[in-house]
Amino acid sequence: RRLAAMGRRARDRRRQQQQRQERGSDSGGGGDQAGWAGGYPEIVKENELFERYYRELGIVPDGEWGDFMAALREPLPATLRITGYRSHAREILHCLKEKYFKELEDLEVDGQKVEMPQSLSWYPEELAWHTNLSRKILRKSPQLEKFHQFLVSETECGNISRQEAVSMIPPLLLNVNPHHKILDMCAAPGSKTAQLIEMLHADMNDPFPKGFVIANDVDNKRCYLLVHQAKRLNSPCIMVVNHDASSIPNLQIDVDGRKEVLFYDRILCDVPCSGDGTMRKNIDVWKKWTTQNSLQLHGLQLRIATRGVEQLAEGGRMVYSTCSLNPIENEAVIASLLEKSQGENSQELTGWLIYIYSLKVMLKDGQWLEEWKDVPSNRQTQIRPTMFPVKDEEKLKAMNLERCFRILPHHQNTGGFFVAVLIKKSPMPWNKRQPKVISFKGAEITGDAEVTAANSDNGSEHITEEPTLDENEESKKKQELQNSDTEQSKKEGVCGPPPSKKMKLFGFKEDPFVFLPEDDPLFLPIQKFYALDPSFPKMNLLTRTQEGKKRQLYMVSKELRNVLLNNSEKMKVINTGIKVWSRNSDGEQFGCAFRLAQEGIYTLYPFIHERIINVCIEDVKILLTQENPFLSKFSSETQKKVKDMAMGSIVLKYDPDPTKPDDLQCPILLCGWQGKTSLRAFVPRNERLHYLRMMGVEVFKAKRKDEESESKTEEEVQHRLAQTEEGMDVEDKEHDLVTKMEAGIGEESSHSPVKNSAMEVENKIEDLDQSGKTANSHVIQESKDTDRSNVKD
């Protein structure tokens, strides 16, 4: 019921937003201008205090103020990034350039010539593009409907990410390698997290890179949006957790039988901010902007950045970023951090400079304060000494704050942004003491001492076991306090000492993560059926249930398994792992109760030695456009391969033919099912459409009346939720039904041949496969917030 209500509220918000935009365009509020947003005539793009503040701080070079303000009033260009494995990304790029972009040439919409999309010159391999097409034009123009549906569909299946250009910069500056342990401290909504995952999987031949990404966000609801973004990339190396970034717990890992503190090689510290660099897309900032926003956030930003460097390994790299132009949120935070750590900024950004350091602080009434001593006593809890510049000129010079990087909107037609790169050279001065490990009945538990930076090359550190004298005295004082509390409790009639504090948990209660035992009888038939390689890491398989029949099997990398096993009491894990097998109710009669899941097929494939059928491109088209085609419709080579193969789950593999450059030139793996007389692919709808587009099959469909998906009744939503509670997605139920039909009636249904017609292909697919809908109860929560606007890009 809660999820259904949230779904209704999300639909209401979308309808209201659309109505506001349509009212704006009807009243001539700039709805036909190029840009990402529609018309907002009710908001005047003026703010006198904003102009006065930034004029006096001098963040804009001389003579450019007019251009700066003019750019802020222009809508933000739409930008997109092509994601995923490099070979697949190149095919999408080829499709965009050769098909959709060419259709935009010489195109006019409402009397205006459509400007051709341009690649972002600084992003590698032409994988990022920007266009001045607005959402309104994309959604309403019949000439652009195919392009719009392409963008929507490819975004849903994770092949394209619609992401602001400046938001793409921080992950690039981290210089991620596949072996790096990465922490994304404030990760939602997940566009930067997706970039980090892609960098881990730069080599598509390595299904389990040694590195991983732990993506954290303090907002429980936004964590599910983050999960939705991350899961589109199908990586076993991502974990989403829910903590306050300023106090994110110290984690431990097992290294050769001893517990060591987990330090990260790379940390992305993209902190919550006032967001005045996003005025071009978040129009509300114009009327809501005040200096108060920055003053309230500065302390939190500094705490998060400080916690980040504490958890960074020696030699590790942290990128601090905001979508704010304000020096109080930017240089003031970096300067305070460097002053405390006795360090300096990285030379990574030298030469990219647009730099200012705040010389004074403005109150919300416009009053300037130039020094900490000028701050009234009643304001000293809000205004902090760290907001003012360092007085020691030598110390300030040594910080190299000129190496920070501020992006102004009028320079490259982007949003406003700030980035600083920090490299850790030694442990933090305030954190020299090592955490202690206390032996208690044979078990090791970490004490309350603060974690220091790492001394070893791999970012980990052996923990000392002997507490110092001061620590002994401190523990005595704690014991005395506890004893006095106990005495007081007895006087009040309460037995025993006061209860210890537990980790606060907010939001939904998550299902447990249960790793498959070594001797679990469930695995042996799977191993035999698919002839899994002896090197297959079965210890990395997990489920989300402690009792009852296991319906889904998930997989994580060895390194994430290590983190999970050693920190289950310390962190709240929202989601991790990818689904690799799903239970088929009647599967036992075919030799294996579990069929392959498309989500994890690229991870599993290197370990599978049986049940693989190589298919040609024409076979793939048949599999993706027909519901349950007879074997007679496939090529003679395919028919020979399946002739002697037993019924059950299979892998359908397409290898490109380099002698046919016009055909699809990237390999494809599809999960399928072999029946008595037919073959079938079990692939989510959007993934089907993606592969068909890449093969040149037209999958455009006309818009359906009144957006059928928006008009679902509450009863339908409740029914779908009830289905998911049984632990099986729609694809699983459909698959069981097909299995029973094949076993019972011998597939007597007839099917239409492959067609390139727009409406028929996609309507058939939509009726056939609803597997894009999420599976079990913990996954359905992932997408419940996908329609929320991006508060922090």
Secondary structure, DSSP 8 states (H G I E B T S, - for coil): -HHHHHHHHHHHHHHHHHHHHHHHHHTTSSTTSSSSS---TTS----HHHHHHHHHHT-S-TT-HHHHHHHHHS---EEEEE-S-HHHHHHHHHHIIIIIHHHHTT-EETTEE----EE-TTSGGG-EEEE---HHHHHH-GGGHHHHHHHHHHHHTTSEEE--GGGGHHHHHT---TT-EEEETT-TT-HHHHHHHHHHTSSTT-SS-S-EEEEE-S-HHHHHHHHHHHHTT--TTEEEE---GGG----EEEETTEEEEE-EEEEEEE-----GGGTTT-TTHHHH--HHHHHHHHHHHHHHHHHHHHTEEEEEEEEEEES---TTTTHHHHHHHHHHHT----GGGTT---------EE-TTS-EE-SGGGS-GGGTTTS-GGGS--S-HHHHHHHTGGG-EEE-HHHHT---EEEEEEE--S--GGG-S--BEEEETTEEEE-SS------STTSEEE-B----HHHHHHHHHHHHHHHHHHHHHHHTT--SS---------SS-----EE--TT-TTHHHHHHHTTB-TT--GGGEEES-SSS---EEEE--HHHHHHHHH-TTT--EEEE-EEEEEE-TTGGGGT-SEEE-GGGHHHHGGGB-SSEEE--HHHHHHHHH-SS-BGGGS-HHHHHHHHT--SEEEEEEE---TT-TTS--S-EEEEEEE-SSBEEE---HHHHHHHHHHTT--------TT-GGGG--HHHHHHHHHHHHTT--HHHHHHHHHHHHHHHH------------HHHHHHHHHHH--TTS--SHHHHTGGGGTTS--S--
